[in-house]
Amino acid sequence: MLEIPEAIVIAEQLNRTVYGTRIKEVTAAAYPHKFAWYFGDPANYNALLRDRTLETTHAYGGRIEIEAEGAVLHFGDGAILRYYASGEKLPAKHQLLVTFDNGSALAATVAMYGGLWAFPAGHMDDNKYYTAAKAAVSPLSDRFDYQYFLTLFTEKSVKMSVKAFLATEQRIPGLGNGVLQDILLNAKVHPKKKMSTLPDERLRDMFDSIKLTLAEMVDGGGRDTEQDLFGHLGGYQTKLSKRTAQSLCPYCGGNIKKETYMGGSVYFCEQCQQQ
């Protein structure tokens, strides 16, 4: 799933590969998917985008947006993007395929769910999730300092678990259940712990871990559980993920435990992250 590190990495890759290319043809919804979401009728995508030149790609939280001369291609966190150079075999199935005049192509597929939106610039401004992602302060920016972090606390949010606080309700768009695991291990905080029970020094540890862990993930080219624009796994080695579920804690050598919580899996060290 696209989260902050992968969105940033793939956006940078798109700027290096498809910036300045001219769209030849767009095929949308050729292979129906119940949970692939489009803007309006996907049959109109080709007329909207054909002959436009791709411009700058941006990462907003766990989303990717490509400008195209007054139109926009926007991908949500469940979209899987792949670039194909001229001459490479294109995938047999896809939810969106954009071919270019130079023979290259960009394909998007959806595994569980995902948004594949194409629209004239400004036409998604009534979508609260879209506008929240674009307006959010990136945790990797200087604006996201400790004082800003504290503004995320409300009477409601302090009663939540740590996972609920960090990974729901768009407080930090793009920080999801995937990146959450290493952030909390590095901060020595249990995902089920109530926010109201955290002392000030632990809150500061969590803030520092958000900044540091996400930066390490981006610098590594994304997580080793996710693929980039070319289908390569990221170089950041996750400490807590499906890849390490049978391993020992890298800090203390204790057991890593996996539990189902809030509709997904959480991993934690029973010694370092006591509830």
C-alpha positions, 0 to 999 in steps of 0.5 A, spaced: 500 500 500 502 507 498 504 510 504 508 516 505 515 513 503 513 509 497 508 515 495 515 520 495 519 515 492 514 513 486 513 521 485 520 522 484 521 516 479 515 519 475 518 525 475 525 522 472 521 518 467 515 520 464 515 528 465 515 531 459 512 525 455 505 526 451 499 522 452 497 517 446 492 513 449 488 512 455 484 506 457 480 506 463 476 500 467 478 495 461 478 490 467 473 491 472 474 491 479 469 492 484 473 497 489 477 501 483 474 508 484 474 513 478 472 520 477 466 520 473 465 515 467 472 512 466 470 512 459 471 519 458 479 519 461 481 518 454 478 524 451 480 528 457 488 526 457 489 524 450 495 529 447 496 532 453 503 532 456 505 530 463 508 535 468 510 535 475 508 529 479 507 530 487 506 526 493 501 528 498 501 523 504 500 516 501 497 519 494 500 521 488 498 526 483 501 528 476 499 534 473 497 534 465 496 541 462 490 543 466 488 536 467 490 531 473 491 524 474 491 522 482 492 515 485 490 513 492 493 509 497 491 502 494 493 503 487 499 500 484 503 503 479 508 500 474 512 504 468 514 500 462 519 502 457 518 502 450 518 495 447 517 492 454 511 487 454 505 491 457 500 487 463 495 483 460 490 486 466 490 493 469 485 498 471 488 504 468 493 504 462 496 510 459 501 510 453 505 515 451 508 517 444 515 515 445 512 508 446 513 507 454 507 506 458 504 507 465 499 502 468 495 502 474 492 496 478 488 495 484 489 489 489 484 490 494 482 497 493 484 504 490 483 510 487 485 512 479 482 519 478 483 523 472 479 530 472 480 537 470 484 541 475 480 543 481 474 538 480 476 534 486 476 540 491 469 538 494 472 531 496 474 531 503 480 526 503 483 529 497 483 536 500 485 534 507 491 530 503 493 536 499 493 541 505 496 536 510 503 538 513 508 533 511 511 530 517 518 530 513 517 538 513 520 543 517 513 545 519 511 539 522 515 540 529 513 538 536 509 544 537 505 542 531 505 535 533 501 537 539 496 541 536 493 534 533 491 532 540 484 534 542 479 531 547 477 526 543 484 523 540 487 523 547 482 517 549 484 513 543 490 508 542 496 510 539 495 506 533 488 509 532 491 516 533 497 516 528 493 512 523 486 514 522 482 520 521 487 523 516 491 526 522 497 525 518 495 523 511 499 517 509 502 514 515 498 508 515 498 501 519 505 499 515 509 504 517 506 505 524 510 498 526 517 501 526 515 508 528 512 505 534 518 500 535 523 505 535 519 509 540 518 503 545 511 505 545 505 499 544 500 500 539 494 499 543 497 503 549 492 509 550 494 516 548 492 519 555 497 514 559 503 517 555 508 521 559 511 527 556 518 524 554 514 518 551 510 523 546 517 526 544 520 519 543 514 518 538 514 525 535 522 524 534 521 517 531 515 519 526 521 524 523 527 519 523 523 513 521 520 516 515 526 519 513 530 513 513 524 509 509 524 514 504 532 514 504 532 507 503 527 507 497 521 505 500 520 499 505 522 492 503 515 490 503 513 494 498 515 495 490 517 501 487 515 504 480 519 499 476 517 493 481 523 493 485 522 492 493 524 498 497 531 498 500 529 500 507 529 493 511 523 493 516 524 491 523 516 489 524 512 487 518 510 480 515 517 479 513 520 479 520 514 476 524 518 470 526 524 474 528 527 477 534 527 484 536 533 487 533 533 491 540 533 486 545 532 480 542 525 479 545 519 475 541 516 479 536 508 478 537 503 479 532 496 480 533 489 483 530 487 490 532 483 495 529 482 491 522 489 489 521 495 486 524 500 489 529 507 487 531 510 489 537 516 487 541 513 484 548 519 487 552 520 493 548 513 495 547 510 494 554 502 495 554 
